Amino acid sequence: MTNLAAFLENSAQSYPDRTAIVFGDTRLSYPQVNGAANQVANLLVSRGIKPGDKVALSCPNLPYFTIVYYGILKAGASVVPLNVLLKGREIAYHLGDSDAKAYFAFQGTPELPIGAEAHEGFQAARDNGGCEHFFVITADPTAPSPVEGTETLGQALAGQAPTFDTVEVSDDDTAVILYTSGTTGQPKGAELRHRNMRANALIGEDLFGADPTRPDTYLCVLPLFHSFGQTVIQNGAFAYGGTVVMLPRFEAGPAIALMLKEKVTFFAGVPTMYWGLLNALDETVDVKTLAENLRVAVAGGAALPVEVHHQFEERFGVVILEGYGLSETSPVASFSRLGSPVRVGSIGTPIPGVEMKLLEPETWDEVKDPEGIGEIAIKGHNVMKGYYKRPEATAEAISADGWFRSGDLGRRDADGWYYIVDRSKDMIIRGGFNVYPREIEEVLLTHPAISLAAVIGVPHESHGEEIKAFVILKPGASATPEEIVAWSKEEMAAYKYPRIVEVVDALPMTATGKILKRELS
């Protein structure tokens, strides 16, 4: 079967007694997850969802995410995972741009205040039109819907059969659309084929020694709506019959407690998570047992500081493997290798079946200097189909012979290991989340008092980078930095809005009128 949902079905058949998901006191076997996903597929078909339709999903790291994700795939539809921190206006844009016919959204609770503002998103989507079916995921499946005129997932699944004949798809059909802003304009949907996602999850055997005869237990703290957690943790675990231990929000103390309780063998995180784990180790933590259990640790999203590398290896006896990828590459493109010495700052070598090279600026010519810096280009089974409904953007990013331009500048050493030397244009990485200044600037310009804005990332001890905005006010207008921050908080997702605002009289510019961001700090 080419459908990505085969990971779940095969494991349910091969390992009926294994635990697939752990969340709190809830433990779900593979057959239980498969049966629930079948109910979701039956629900979608009963509401007229057809193969190739798009279905959006906004849910934190809860069993519901995985169940709905595979249910959508089983029905032959494409999953559109949305960041749980998006606001109503942003949700409506994503639903409209992806042509989503249905939308599943978790409604946050006081105990778990993470999740899409379901009522905002549903109302904004209704006002926009297009999306026809709305399902609220509630912490209590028996509770009534908190959003007027909608069903809860529990209500909608009542009476749906736990069996379903998964829709067969072609390798090149779209399995997932992951939204990424790139460096300009509105977010774009990267269309990832079933074969892209399947092959990327199956690299676990080569990179991490994944083996279904001795399955790993994965701590899932990376958000599943993001490509890193979705592929390396969820799909990677299900491909090899592993167990996913879900934690909706990363906090070092609870993460360590779960690692001990569930005997976690596989941890993946962004650098700030490793920094948090190390800082949470004290005399009350059984570090010896933690280290004995942990088999693999992987990092991505930003460069891992050398001191974190060394401290983690010293305390846990495990060398952190660093990798690199993008939403457009499913996401993994390169990784350091299990058992190899640390090369601090390196993103490793291309994964099996993938090629990388360095390009000259503005052309598709390869950098000739073996020590030269160039834009990283990627080719292989992981490269997306293209940007949904954006043929021009796709043509700019992918050459006729299949090379994808990453926008990241890198270098390569004599052994073929790659190093990032500059981020994708002006992209900011805040706490592992990609933030694109152009998008923030465009929102800031809708403020009635702002005439011009420039957004940059500034160093931050725990987040890696913080978002800072320089703004020029309109003549006669007034707004304090505090007022602009408060306004931004209401208009943008929590990881996006600028925490620092500086009101200036002018911005440094080139002769052609481009803002010189390198002169801002």
N, C-alpha and C positions, 0 to 999 in steps of 0.2 A: 504493500500500500504506500502511495506517495504522500498521502495526507499527513501533515505534521502531527495530527492527533493519534497516529499509529504508535507514538511513544507511549502514550497512556494505555491504549488498548493492548499492546503487546505485553507491557509490564503487568497489567491486570490479569492477563491470561497466564503469563509465565510465573508470576510471583503473587498468587492470591492471598498469601498470609503476610505479606510485607506491609509495613506502614509507609504510606506515601507522603502524608502531611501530618505534622504536629503543630497545633496551635493551642497554647495554654494546656487545659486538661483534655482537649479534643484530639483524638488520634483516628485518622481516616486511612483505611486500607486502600490499596489500588482498586479493587473491585468497587468499593464505596464511591471513590472519586469518579470512576468510570461511569457508574450508574447515574450519579448526579449530573455529570456532563451530558449523558444521554437524555436526561430529562430536559436540560437546557436546549439541546438540539431539537427535541420534539416540540418544545415551546416555540422556538423560532419558526420551524416549518409550519406550525399551526397558525402563526400570525402572518404567513405569506412571505417569509424571508426565503430567498432563492439563492442557489449557488452563485457566487460572485458578488452578492450584496455586501455592503459594509455595515459592521455592527461595532459601535463604540463601547468601551469599558473603562470606567474610572473607579478604581478600588485600591486601597492600600494592601499591604502584605497580609492577606487573610485567605483562608481556603476558598472563599467565593471567587477570588480572582482566577485561580487555576481552574476551578470547575466551569466558570463561564467562558474562559479563554478556550478551553478544549471543546466545550459545547458549541461555540461559534464555528470552530474549525470543522467539527463533525458534520455540521449542517452545510458545509461547503462554502460558507461565507468567510469574509476577511475580518480579522480583528483589528480594531483601531484603539490601542491603549492610550489613555489620556492621563496626563499628570494630575494627581489628586489635589494639587494646590491651585489649579486654574480657577479663575473667577468666572461668573456667569457669561460675561461678554466674550471671554476667551474660549469657553466651552462651546458657545454658539458658533464661533468662527470655525473651530475644528470639526464640529458636526456638519456644518454646511459645506466646508471645503472637501471633506471626505465623502460626502453624499451618504452619510450614515442613515440607514433605515430604522435602526433601533439603538437604544442607549441604556446601558446598565450603569448605575452609579450608587456608590455607597454613601449613605447619609451618616455623617459623623455623630458621635454621642459624647456626652460629658466625660465618660470613661475613656473613649477613644476618639478624641476630637480631630481625627485625620480623615480627610475625604472630601470629595467634591461637594460644593454647596449644591446639593441635588435640586433643591427647589429653585435656586437661581438659574442653574443650568437648564432645567426643564422649561422654565418660563421663557428664558432667552431663546431656546431652540424652537419653542412653539411660535414665538413672535417671528422668528426667521423662516419657519416652515421647513418642509423637507423631511425631517425625522418624524416617523409615524408612531413608534412604540417606545414607551418609557417604563423602565423597571427600577424600583428603588431597592437597593440591597440594604437590609437593616440587620443590626447586630442580633436582634431577636426575630427569627423568621416567622413567628406567630403574631407579631405585633402588627397593628394596622398601619397603612401607609402614612408617613408624615407629610406627604405631598399630595394635595388635593387633585383628584382626577387621575391618579396613577396607581399601579399595582405594586405590591412588594414582590420581591423575587419568590418568597415563600408562597404567597397567594397564587402567583402565576404558575408555579411548578406543581401545585396541588393537582393530582390526577394524571400528571404526565408520566408516561411509561419509562422505566429505567433501562429499556433496551432500545437500540437505534442502529440502523444500518448506515454506517458512516459514508458520506458522499465521496465517491472517488474523484480525485482532481488530477490535473496534469502537473508535472514538476514545475512548470513555469507559471501556474496560476498564483495569484497573490494570496499569501497566508496572512501577512501582517503589514499594516501601514504605520510606520513610526514617524512621528512629527519632529522635525528638526528645523531650526531657523536658518541654518547656513550662516551667512554673514550679512545678508541684506534682506530687507523686506519682511513679509509675513512668513510664519512657519510653513514649511513644505513637508508633504507626506512622502517619505521614502518607502516605495513599494518593494517588499521583500517576498520573494517566491518561496514556495514550500521547500524547494531544494536548497535555497540559500540558508534558511533557518535550520533545516534538518542537518545539513553538512556541518554547520557551525557548532551545533550542539554535540555532534559526534566526534569533535576534535578532543573531547575529554579523554579518550583512550590514549591518544598520542601525547597530549600535553600534560595530563595529570595522572596518568596511570589508572583511569577509571576501569573498573572490572565488575560486571554484574554478579560474579561469584563471591565478591567481598564488597558489597555496596557501601558507599559513603553516606554519612549523615551531614547534610549541608545546613549551615545557619544562614537563613535568608533575611538579611538586613538591607541589602540593596533593593531599591524599589522595583517591583516586578513590572511596572509600566515602562521602565527604562530597559534598553536593550541588554545591558550588562547582566542585570539580575535575571531577566527573562530567559536569556540563552544559556549563560554559564551555570546558573543555579537551577531554575525551574526545568527547562527543557533538558539541560545536561543531566540532572538527577533522574528525571523520568526516562531518559533514554537508557539508563543503566540500572534501573530498579532501585535507586537510592531513596533516602528519606529527606524531605524538606522541612526544617524547623523554622516556622515563620515568626518574625518579630516585626510588628508594623512600624515601629519607630526606633531608630538606633539610640540606645543609651548604654554606655559602657558597662555599668554594673549589671543590669538585667541581661545584657548579652553574655557576659562572663558566666552568670548563674545558669543560663540556658546551655551554654557550651559544656558546663560541668554536668548538669542534670541529664542531658541527652547524648553525652559522649560525642560531641561534634568532631568530625574528622576533616571537614572541608570548610574553610572560611574565605569569603571573597569580600573585599571592601575597597573604599577609596582611602587615600592616605590619612584623612582626618579620623577615620574610624580606627585605624591602627594606632594613631597618636592617642586616641581616647582609651583604647584597651590598655596600652602600656601605662598610662597615667592612673588607671583604676586598679592596677595590681598593688596590693598591700599585704600585710602579714595575715589578713583574714582569708586571702584567696589561695586555694590549693593549686598553685602554679604547676607543680610537678604532675598532677593528674591532667591538667589542661594540656600540657606539653606532650604527655604520653598519648593522649587521644588524637591530637591534631596531626594530620598527615600532610595536608596541602593548605597553603595560604597564597592567595592571588590578589593583586592590586591593579587598579586602573583608574582612569579619570584625571589623573595628574601625576607629576613626578613624585616619587617617594623619597623623602629626605634620607641622606646617608645614615644619620644617627638613628632614625626609626628602623632602617634595615638591620643595623648592627644590634640594636637593643632587642628587637624581636627575635633575631636568631639566637642571641644569648639567653633570653628568657624562655623561649619556646622550642629551641632546637630545630627550627624550621626556617629555611630560606624563602623569603617572600618572592613569588614569581610575578614579574611585572609584564603587562601586556598593553596593547594599543589597538584601538578600533574606533569605528564611528557607527552611528545608526545606519548609514548607507552601506556598511559592510557586515551587517548582521549580528554582532558588531566586530568580532575578533579578526584582526588582520595579522598581528604578530604577537609573539610571546617569548619570554625567556624560558629556558628548559629545566625541567625537573632534574636535579642532580648536578647542574652546572654551577660554577662559582658565580657569585653576584657581580654584575657589571652595573654599578650604580648609575642611574640616569638612562640606562638603555631600555628600550621597549622590546628587545629581543630580535628574533629573526622571523621571517614570514612563516605562518603556520602551513602544514602540509596542504598542497593543492592551491597555494596562493603565492603570487609573485609581487615584489615591490621594487620600485626604482625611484630615482630622484630626477625631477624635471627642471629645466630652465624656466624662469619666470615668463609667463605669457605665451609659451610655446609648448609643444609636445616633445621637444628635443630633450634627450637624456643628458644629464650633467656629465661632462667628460672627465673632469678632475676627480680622481678617486677619493680625495679628501674634501671635495667641494660640498657646498650646501645647496639643496634644491627642494622643490615641493614634492612631498611623498605622493606617489601614485600607486594604485593597488589594482591587481587583476586576479580573478579566480572565482571559485564557486560561491564566495561570500558577497560579491558585488550585487547591489540592488538591480531591480528591473529599470527603475527610473523614479523621477519625482511625479507623483500622481497629478495628472492633468497639466503638467508643465513640461511640454516637449522641448522648449528652448532652454530651460534650466538644465534639463537632462542632457541635452546635446553639449552644453558648456562643461558639464561635469564628467561625462563619459565619452571616450573616444570611440570611433567606429570599430576599433578592434578590441574594445572592452576594458580599457584602462580608466580607472576612476581617480580624478584629482581630489586629494584630501583637503587642500588648502593649508596644510601644516608643513612647515619647513623642517627639514631634518638633515642628518649626515649619516654616513655609514663607515664603520671601521674596517680594518683589513680582513676581519673574520666574517664580515657580512652582518654584523649586529647594527641595528639602527638606533639613532638618538634623536629626540625632538629638540630642536633649538629655538623654535618660536611657535606660538600657538596660531591656530587658524585665524588669520587676520587679527581682529581685535577681541576675539572671544574671551569671556571671563569664565573661570571655573570656580564657583562658590560652593564649598561643601560637597563637591562631586557633581553638582548640577551645572550644565552648560547654560550660560547666560549670554545673549547676543545684544550688544549695545544698541545696534540700529533699531531693534524692536522696542527697547526701553525708551530710546530717544523719541521715537514716533509717538509713543503714548504720552510722554512728557509734553510734547508740543500741542497736545489737546488741552493742556491746562490753560485757563483763560489769561493767566499772567505771564506765561513763558513764550518768548519769541524764538529762542535757540537753545539747544542742549547738546552736550557732549558727555558721553558716559564711558568710564574706564574702570578697570579693576585696580585696587590698591592692596598691598599685602595685609593679611590678617592672620593672627597667630593660630586660631583653630579652624577657620573656614578656608584657609589658603589664600583666598582673595575676598575682598568686600567690594560692593558696588558703590561707586561714587559718581555723582552727576554734577557737572558744571552747567549753570543755566544763566542766560541773559534774559532779563525781564523786558516786557513790552514798555514803551514809553508811557510814563504815568501810572503804570501798574505797580502793585506791591504784593509781596509774598515772602514770608520768612522761610529759611531752610526747614524749620520744624513743620511748618504748614505744608510744604511741598512733600516732605517725607510722609506725613499723615495722609495726604491726598493720594500719593503713589501706592500706599499700603492698601487702599480701597480699590484701586484700579488694576493692580497687578498681583500675580501669584506671590506667595511669601518669599520664595527664593529669588525673585526677580527684582523687587522694588529697591531703589537706592536707599541705603541707610545713612549715607553721607551726601549732603547737598551743599554746594558752594555757589553763592550768587556772585557773578562777575560782571564787569563792564564790557569785556571783550574776550575773544578766544584766539589763540595763535592760529594763523592760517597760512597756506601756501599762496603763491601768486594766482593760482587758479581757483582759490576759494575753498580748498579742502582744509578741514580742521587738522592741525598737527597734534594729534593726541599724544605723541611721544614727549611733547613738551609740557603735558599736564601731569600733575601728581597730587 
